[in-house]
């Protein structure tokens, strides 16, 4: 698991109140019973705070799975040319 996913896992466990949750790259909200629209907002906010990034509404709407979110975080953290 990437370092980004490791850090995200702690946020997912906290927000979704599931200490045993193991993030998988292909995981979606449909895979986790407690992952609803409110918890989704809390996940996005928590990840923005943890990584010091901001997502646009379009970016959030385009996310299909956990891997998409991790890739977006890493893209935002990448050094600018």
BELSULFEN-V170716 format. One record per helix or strand of 2 or more residues. SS is the DSSP state (hx for helix, st for strand). FROM is the first residue (numbers start at 1). LEN is the number of residues. If there is no record, write none. Layout:
ss:SS from:FROM len:LEN
ss:SS from:FROM len:LEN
This chain:
ss:hx from:3 len:13
ss:hx from:29 len:3
ss:hx from:37 len:15
ss:hx from:57 len:6
ss:hx from:66 len:12
